[in-house]
């Protein structure tokens, strides 16, 4: 299987925030944003693996900035690292200023997807070859995040978490 770059999985979904998608403060519902992020990340993971993909976990979500009614929102997703059958997808959410067109990062998230065959059995995926400095940072950090997740789930022993241990030694 030939490795792929994060850019090859890049997915951008742009939409406008409508009244039925907002809370009483006229900001986008968090759950609506999560659904948009899940769809974009799913497409990104599918582009990388060329397989059916399922959401395995939502590892991190940061709602740093409210997304007001009428905002143009872009959800950008890229596979940051692939393991055997799973892929970490990093998602950035941008708001476009109505007047200037300037983009501001509003939120980010990290999802994990697993590629499966037609029977739902996990199947191998291509590796990721990061190119930019940001892609390399996210790629390197993905292994630490995976080890932390496995530790917290009781699926890895602390002594086996070599990438995490290296942070403290």
Residue frames as qw, qx, qy, qz and C-alpha x, y, z in Angstrom:
[[0.000, 0.889, 0.458, 0.000, 0.00, 0.00, 0.00],
 [0.437, 0.409, -0.005, 0.801, 1.43, 3.37, -1.01],
 [0.257, -0.481, -0.441, 0.713, 1.69, 6.09, 1.64],
 [0.131, 0.768, 0.430, 0.457, -0.31, 9.28, 1.16],
 [0.206, 0.163, -0.260, 0.929, 0.14, 12.88, 2.27],
 [0.064, 0.486, 0.630, -0.603, -2.33, 14.69, 4.52],
 [0.225, 0.384, -0.191, -0.875, -3.07, 17.02, 1.61],
 [0.246, -0.005, -0.844, -0.477, -4.47, 14.08, -0.37],
 [0.211, -0.457, -0.854, 0.128, -7.16, 13.60, 2.27],
 [0.004, -0.162, -0.216, 0.963, -7.95, 17.30, 2.71],
 [0.054, -0.601, -0.755, -0.257, -11.66, 18.01, 2.90],
 [0.002, 0.085, 0.207, -0.975, -13.24, 21.45, 3.18],
 [0.064, -0.624, -0.761, -0.165, -16.94, 21.87, 3.89],
 [0.052, -0.024, -0.122, 0.991, -18.20, 25.46, 3.80],
 [0.174, -0.618, -0.736, -0.214, -21.68, 26.49, 4.85],
 [0.121, -0.461, 0.099, -0.874, -23.63, 29.34, 6.42],
 [0.073, -0.192, -0.827, 0.524, -25.12, 29.26, 9.92],
 [0.294, -0.422, -0.525, -0.678, -28.92, 29.39, 9.65],
 [0.426, -0.445, 0.246, -0.748, -31.47, 30.35, 12.35],
 [0.915, -0.206, -0.137, -0.319, -32.63, 26.76, 12.93],
 [0.825, 0.153, -0.411, 0.355, -29.06, 25.73, 13.80],
 [0.165, 0.487, -0.388, 0.765, -28.56, 28.22, 16.62],
 [0.373, -0.381, -0.729, 0.429, -29.10, 28.35, 20.37],
 [0.118, -0.883, -0.447, 0.081, -30.93, 31.13, 22.26],
 [0.323, -0.710, 0.143, 0.609, -27.77, 33.29, 22.02],
 [0.622, 0.756, -0.015, -0.204, -27.93, 33.03, 18.21],
 [0.042, -0.641, 0.748, 0.166, -24.74, 30.98, 18.05],
 [0.676, 0.210, -0.652, -0.272, -24.31, 27.66, 16.25],
 [0.882, -0.387, 0.130, -0.234, -25.29, 24.69, 18.44],
 [0.252, -0.607, 0.751, 0.065, -22.21, 22.74, 19.55],
 [0.686, 0.088, 0.721, -0.049, -23.87, 19.51, 18.44],
 [0.645, 0.742, 0.144, -0.116, -24.45, 20.92, 14.97],
 [0.154, 0.837, -0.521, -0.070, -20.78, 21.83, 14.72],
 [0.500, -0.341, 0.796, -0.023, -19.80, 18.34, 15.94],
 [0.762, 0.394, 0.508, -0.081, -21.94, 16.79, 13.19],
 [0.491, 0.855, -0.146, -0.083, -20.32, 19.00, 10.55],
 [0.119, -0.714, 0.690, 0.015, -16.87, 18.06, 11.84],
 [0.670, -0.082, 0.734, -0.072, -17.77, 14.36, 11.85],
 [0.746, 0.602, 0.273, -0.081, -18.93, 14.50, 8.22],
 [0.332, 0.870, -0.363, -0.022, -15.82, 16.34, 7.03],
 [0.318, -0.569, 0.756, -0.055, -13.51, 14.04, 8.99],
 [0.785, 0.144, 0.591, -0.116, -15.33, 10.99, 7.63],
 [0.681, 0.731, 0.018, -0.035, -14.80, 12.14, 4.05],
 [0.065, 0.826, -0.559, 0.041, -11.13, 12.83, 4.81],
 [0.536, -0.336, 0.769, -0.090, -10.60, 9.35, 6.29],
 [0.807, 0.391, 0.432, -0.096, -12.42, 7.78, 3.36],
 [0.494, 0.840, -0.223, -0.043, -10.24, 9.68, 0.87],
 [0.142, -0.691, 0.707, -0.054, -7.14, 8.44, 2.66],
 [0.503, -0.176, 0.838, -0.114, -8.17, 4.81, 3.01],
 [0.450, 0.169, -0.583, -0.654, -10.51, 4.41, 0.02],
 [0.270, -0.188, -0.939, 0.099, -12.59, 2.24, 2.35],
 [0.472, -0.708, -0.394, -0.347, -15.76, 2.45, 4.40],
 [0.288, 0.243, -0.553, 0.743, -14.89, 4.28, 7.61],
 [0.510, -0.689, -0.498, -0.135, -16.55, 4.48, 11.00],
 [0.109, -0.764, 0.306, -0.557, -16.02, 6.99, 13.78],
 [0.691, -0.100, -0.648, 0.303, -14.10, 5.27, 16.57],
 [0.433, -0.598, -0.421, 0.527, -13.72, 8.23, 18.92],
 [0.107, 0.902, 0.047, 0.416, -13.85, 11.96, 19.33],
 [0.734, -0.092, -0.366, 0.565, -10.54, 12.51, 21.07],
 [0.275, -0.357, -0.199, 0.870, -10.54, 16.25, 21.50],
 [0.132, 0.750, 0.474, 0.442, -12.87, 19.16, 20.82],
 [0.290, -0.321, -0.250, 0.866, -12.11, 22.78, 21.64],
 [0.096, 0.827, 0.492, 0.254, -14.97, 25.25, 21.34],
 [0.471, -0.179, -0.133, 0.853, -12.73, 28.33, 21.52],
 [0.104, 0.169, -0.076, -0.977, -15.01, 30.83, 19.84],
 [0.490, 0.480, 0.604, -0.406, -18.75, 31.09, 19.32],
 [0.193, 0.105, 0.681, 0.699, -19.98, 30.84, 15.74],
 [0.275, 0.371, 0.327, -0.825, -22.69, 33.50, 15.28],
 [0.555, 0.589, 0.570, -0.139, -25.84, 33.29, 13.18],
 [0.471, 0.872, 0.010, -0.135, -25.10, 34.16, 9.56],
 [0.298, -0.693, 0.592, 0.283, -21.42, 33.21, 9.77],
 [0.802, 0.455, -0.368, -0.123, -19.73, 31.48, 6.88],
 [0.648, -0.536, 0.536, -0.073, -18.04, 28.47, 8.46],
 [0.682, 0.477, -0.545, -0.106, -15.39, 26.24, 6.89],
 [0.818, -0.409, 0.397, -0.078, -14.59, 22.88, 8.42],
 [0.511, 0.651, -0.558, -0.066, -11.22, 21.62, 7.19],
 [0.866, -0.334, 0.358, -0.099, -10.15, 18.04, 7.86],
 [0.518, 0.600, -0.608, -0.034, -6.96, 16.11, 7.06],
 [0.952, -0.224, -0.183, 0.099, -5.68, 12.72, 8.13],
 [0.132, -0.891, 0.413, -0.134, -2.79, 13.53, 10.45],
 [0.081, -0.453, 0.887, -0.034, -1.57, 9.96, 11.02],
 [0.867, 0.016, -0.306, -0.392, -2.57, 6.41, 10.15],
 [0.449, -0.434, 0.760, -0.180, -1.93, 3.38, 12.28],
 [0.258, -0.022, 0.943, 0.208, -2.78, -0.20, 11.29],
 [0.062, 0.523, 0.794, 0.302, -6.52, 0.17, 10.64],
 [0.134, -0.850, -0.424, 0.282, -7.19, 3.53, 12.27],
 [0.388, 0.466, 0.133, 0.784, -6.65, 7.11, 11.20],
 [0.208, -0.612, -0.372, 0.667, -6.42, 10.25, 13.29],
 [0.255, 0.651, 0.417, 0.580, -8.13, 13.18, 11.58],
 [0.248, -0.364, -0.269, 0.856, -7.35, 16.75, 12.66],
 [0.119, 0.742, 0.576, 0.321, -10.12, 19.27, 12.07],
 [0.194, -0.199, -0.141, 0.950, -9.83, 23.07, 12.00],
 [0.114, 0.767, 0.630, 0.047, -12.94, 25.27, 11.99],
 [0.274, -0.042, 0.100, 0.956, -12.70, 28.73, 10.45],
 [0.166, 0.803, 0.502, -0.276, -15.11, 31.69, 10.46],
 [0.409, 0.319, 0.330, 0.789, -15.00, 34.11, 7.56],
 [0.021, -0.486, -0.281, 0.828, -15.53, 37.81, 8.31],
 [0.438, 0.704, 0.557, -0.051, -18.46, 39.15, 6.28],
 [0.192, 0.960, -0.006, -0.205, -16.83, 42.43, 5.33],
 [0.069, -0.781, 0.573, 0.238, -13.10, 41.76, 5.04],
 [0.881, 0.293, -0.341, -0.147, -13.15, 38.07, 4.14],
 [0.068, 0.564, -0.753, 0.333, -10.47, 37.45, 6.77],
 [0.816, -0.190, -0.526, -0.145, -10.56, 33.98, 8.29],
 [0.273, -0.582, 0.568, -0.513, -10.32, 33.35, 12.02],
 [0.453, 0.002, -0.890, 0.053, -9.78, 29.94, 13.58],
 [0.568, -0.457, 0.031, -0.684, -12.74, 29.29, 15.84],
 [0.838, -0.307, 0.359, -0.272, -12.47, 25.66, 16.90],
 [0.367, 0.468, -0.792, -0.139, -10.55, 22.45, 16.42],
 [0.873, -0.195, 0.294, -0.337, -11.06, 18.76, 16.99],
 [0.118, 0.425, -0.885, -0.147, -9.36, 15.41, 16.63],
 [0.884, 0.034, 0.138, -0.445, -11.37, 12.36, 15.61],
 [0.210, -0.341, 0.899, 0.177, -10.31, 8.75, 15.09],
 [0.803, 0.289, -0.093, -0.512, -11.77, 6.62, 12.32],
 [0.516, -0.225, 0.818, 0.120, -11.35, 2.94, 11.54],
 [0.473, 0.337, -0.547, -0.603, -11.46, 1.57, 8.00],
 [0.620, -0.004, 0.735, -0.274, -13.64, -1.50, 7.62],
 [0.015, 0.018, -0.842, -0.540, -14.53, -3.96, 4.87],
 [0.471, -0.225, -0.437, -0.732, -18.09, -4.74, 3.74],
 [0.659, -0.368, -0.656, -0.002, -18.62, -7.02, 6.76],
 [0.399, -0.876, 0.013, -0.269, -17.47, -4.38, 9.25],
 [0.878, -0.282, -0.007, 0.387, -14.10, -6.01, 9.91],
 [0.146, -0.894, 0.236, 0.352, -11.19, -3.53, 10.37],
 [0.837, 0.419, 0.169, 0.310, -8.87, -3.39, 7.38],
 [0.590, -0.311, 0.096, 0.739, -5.36, -1.97, 6.88],
 [0.252, 0.950, 0.170, -0.073, -4.90, 1.60, 5.69],
 [0.647, 0.525, -0.117, 0.539, -1.99, 3.39, 3.97],
 [0.530, -0.412, -0.251, 0.697, 0.60, 5.23, 6.03],
 [0.109, 0.979, 0.171, -0.004, 0.78, 9.03, 6.13],
 [0.646, 0.070, 0.020, 0.760, 3.78, 11.01, 4.92],
 [0.089, -0.910, -0.264, 0.309, 3.58, 14.52, 6.39],
 [0.590, 0.504, 0.147, 0.613, 5.06, 17.36, 4.36],
 [0.012, -0.797, 0.052, -0.602, 4.60, 20.72, 6.09],
 [0.142, 0.296, -0.670, 0.666, 5.90, 21.63, 9.54],
 [0.579, -0.166, 0.285, -0.746, 2.36, 21.66, 10.94],
 [0.898, 0.083, -0.308, -0.302, 1.63, 18.24, 9.41],
 [0.588, 0.274, -0.674, 0.354, 4.86, 16.88, 10.93],
 [0.159, -0.280, 0.562, -0.762, 3.97, 18.29, 14.37],
 [0.761, -0.066, 0.109, -0.636, 0.50, 16.75, 14.23],
 [0.831, 0.216, -0.507, -0.079, 1.90, 13.46, 12.94],
 [0.365, 0.287, -0.721, 0.514, 4.43, 13.20, 15.80],
 [0.330, -0.195, 0.478, -0.790, 1.88, 14.20, 18.44],
 [0.784, -0.029, -0.297, -0.544, -0.63, 11.62, 17.15],
 [0.679, 0.064, -0.712, 0.167, 1.38, 8.73, 18.57],
 [0.083, 0.105, -0.624, 0.770, 1.51, 10.39, 22.00],
 [0.558, -0.068, 0.088, -0.823, -2.25, 10.99, 21.86],
 [0.802, 0.017, -0.518, -0.297, -2.85, 7.37, 20.89],
 [0.499, 0.082, -0.751, 0.425, -0.67, 6.08, 23.72],
 [0.168, -0.103, 0.460, -0.866, -2.43, 8.34, 26.22],
 [0.707, -0.033, -0.160, -0.688, -5.81, 7.13, 25.01],
 [0.768, 0.046, -0.638, -0.039, -4.72, 3.48, 25.31],
 [0.259, 0.129, -0.695, 0.658, -3.33, 4.11, 28.80],
 [0.377, -0.083, 0.294, -0.874, -6.55, 5.74, 29.98],
 [0.807, 0.021, -0.268, -0.526, -8.59, 2.87, 28.54],
 [0.699, -0.411, 0.566, -0.147, -6.40, 0.33, 30.32],
 [0.914, 0.399, 0.075, -0.017, -5.24, -1.16, 27.01],
 [0.606, 0.564, -0.351, 0.439, -1.58, -0.22, 27.46],
 [0.716, -0.519, -0.257, 0.389, 0.79, -0.46, 30.40],
 [0.090, -0.979, 0.078, 0.165, 2.55, 2.75, 31.46],
 [0.525, -0.508, 0.537, 0.423, 5.98, 1.21, 30.79],
 [0.571, 0.300, 0.647, 0.406, 4.98, 0.54, 27.18],
 [0.219, 0.935, 0.278, -0.005, 4.04, 4.18, 26.51],
 [0.697, -0.095, 0.104, 0.703, 7.51, 5.05, 25.24],
 [0.221, 0.563, 0.245, 0.758, 6.51, 8.29, 23.48],
 [0.418, -0.833, -0.189, -0.309, 4.80, 9.60, 26.61],
 [0.784, -0.498, -0.043, 0.368, 7.67, 8.57, 28.86],
 [0.606, 0.232, 0.126, 0.750, 10.10, 10.43, 26.59],
 [0.053, -0.815, -0.187, -0.546, 8.29, 13.69, 27.42],
 [0.582, -0.790, 0.031, -0.191, 9.25, 13.33, 31.08],
 [0.875, -0.282, 0.123, 0.374, 12.71, 11.84, 30.90]]
